[in-house]
């Protein structure tokens, strides 16, 4: 399976960002990608008022992503914002393309490092997986990476890889934490971890998480197989899905769990 990570920088205008998604998806399709993963907040960057621009999953922005996926024959995963009760929004991943139509609302909200995502965003409550060419993939968003139970839930649901879309907050130690966490979550669940972040926008970091780049593809043994730097860049890589079974046979962390002890 060929996965493309589209490490771009989005701005506050959903229409302009949709054109970016169209351009980058075409480039990924030309490189043979089956799945094209865009960052969290692909619809509009954080720091933008979210409620006025949120759209439902059957709205024009999501339909635009569907058309891009249809035209290129790829599965596209992109972060958007959908309306939620009380004037809030959901931080949603849309996954659409041949044989795929689902969404995931971010479960763990980023109330940390001086930012309070829960002030504008409501939390999701269910995991989401997709099947592409017979391979099951889990969906996760940014701050979720600090919670290993989600990635193990993907594995329990049959996933061989997790697609992690992020808009990582900058700051002291945050790059080290990002690199450590994406490797740890792959190893925790013995899955491939395809983690795409917003590129570093090149501005002074504020409280809003706007990305630092450094997208990664990590093998099920926790080793980094492909890595980007901070600037916008497209990464297309092949995942050897058979490697998951081989790693799980040697590193039996899923089979050796003792959940009854922690209940």
C-alpha angles and dihedrals in degrees: 000000000000115000124191122204111202105203100188137143117244126199135206097279114088093197093055091045091052089056089052090052090051092051096045093044091053090050090050092048090050087055091054100257119165094191127030116198122198127190130265111277093028089145092057133345123254113264088055120107099260106193096063093053100038115118133189121254089258092050129111097267094053090043088054090055089048091053091050090051092047094048093050099037091233136122108245123201115191137164119243140154123248128191118267133183121282096032092295129123135221119238096230136187112208115205115189140154141090106357093348130101118149144109140216127210113210109257101195114054122210103246094152144090093035096309127107111200091173090069089075106012132065119216125247122233109203139060120240131207133178133203118224118180090337095311120115118221128188124219125224138163130220109278088037086079089077091063113071094187091073093056092047088051088056090052091048088053090056100264119155093188140019123219109213118194115193147175096192121203116241125229144104111328094359096116091051090049092049093051093046095046098050090050093046094050092051090051094042092058099024091233134129108262116209105187120182122184132187109266117254104276090211096235130117108280117252130177094281112091105238102161141267100212117224096130114188143199109206126189124232088260091061097253120135109242100175131013139180130204125230102285128086110281141149118234120193117183141164119242116209099217092187088066090072093067092047093051093046090053091055100033103041098182093135094049093043097054119124103206092163090068093060100045 
